[in-house]
Amino acid sequence: MEHHELASRRRVDGLREEADRIQAELAAAEEEWQEWVIARRRIETVLALDGTADAGPQAAAGARDMDTQPTSRDAAKPKTQVPVWRPGFAPSVLSVDYQRILQALADRVRLGQGPLTCQEMAAVFGMDVVPARVEAL
């Protein structure tokens, strides 16, 4: 019986050590997770402030009509990263290329023509309708 008792005690001690290790690992993972949550919130706050400052009067007036052409200072430079959408964003925060895509899609919807394929979009933009161009688009 003493042998079984000793074996059981060793098993309990081993499991306690493993539980302590897992608890420490869990605490570290939770701390890292909370740091990421805080970082995301701070970035969202900065982007919200930056978007309000960049939009200026547009933020107060609401989104600009798609038919209005933005000035070059309002538009993002070509090949820039697409910003994360937030309420009140005007199309002018997108690069000119993305604005053209949105305009083409809006025209299709307005004319009741349905979805626009990448091949059709390539043709609309005057690109060669070849697989490399269509896949890139």
N, C-alpha and C positions, 0 to 999 in steps of 0.2 A: 504494500500500500504506500509505503514511503516513496518508493520508486515512481509510482504513478503521480503522487502528490508533487514530487520534485519536477517531473516532466511537465505537469500541468502548470506549475509555477513558472518554469522557463518559457513555456509557450505564452503565458500571460505577459511576462516581462518583455518578450520579443514583440508581441502585438502592441504593447504600450509604447515601446520605442518607435515602432512603425507609425502608430497613431500620432505621436509627437512630431515625427518627421513630416507626416502629411499635413498636420495642423500648421506647422511652420511654413510649409510650401504653399498651403492655402492662404495664409495670411500675406505672404509675399505676392501671390497672384492677385489677391483682392486689392492690395495697395497699388500695384501696377495698373490694374483696371481703373481704380479711382483716379489715378493720375491722368490716364487717357480720357476719362470722362471730363475732368477739369480742363484739359488741353482743348478738347473738342468744343466745350462751351466757350472758352476764351476766344478761340478762332472764329466761332460763329458770331460772337459779339463784335470782334474786330471787323469781320466781313460785313456785318450789318451796318456798322458805323461807316465803313469805307463805301459801301453801296449807297448809303444815304448822302454822303458827302459828294460822291461822284455824280449821282443822279441830280442833285441840286433841286431846282424847281420841278423837275419831272417826278421826283418822289412824292411831292405834295400833290401834283396834278394827276398822278396815276400813270398807267402805261400809255405810251405814245401809240397812235394809230399805225398799223402796219404799212399803210400807203404813204406815210410821211417819210421822206428820205432823211436820214440823219446826217449831220455835218461830219466832216472827217475827224474833228476833235472828239465827238461823242462816240465814234465807233472804235471798237478794239482793233488792234493791228492784225493783219492776216496771220494765220498759223499760231494764234495764241490759244491758250487753254480755254475751254468753255467754262464760264463761271457757274457755280452751283445756283440753280434757280431759287429765287426768293420772291414772295409776293411784292408786286410793285415794280418788278424789273421791266424795263422797256427793251424792245429788240435792239436798241442801239448799243447795249452793253456787249452784244455778240460781235464777233468779227464780221467783216463785210461778206465773206463767203457764207457764213451761217445765216446771215440776214437774207441773202439771196435764196438759200434753201427754204427758209421759212416763208418767204414771199411766194416762191413757186408752189409750195404746199398750200398756202392760203388761196392762191389763184385756182388751184385744182378743186378745193373745197367750194369756193365761191361759184365755180362753173358746174359743180355737181359731177365732176369727172372721176371721183374716187381716188384711191391711193396712187402714189407716184412711185414707179419702180426706179431703181438706181440706173438702169439703162436709159429710161426716159429722162431722168434728171441729167445724165451725162449729155444727152442730145440737146436738152434745153439750155445747158451752159456752154454749148459749142465744143464740147470735148469729143475726142475720138471714142466711139463706142466699141472699145476693145476690152477684153476681160481685165487686163491690168488696171485700166482707168476706172472701169465700173466697180471692180472690187475695192479699189482705193476709196472711191466715193462712198 
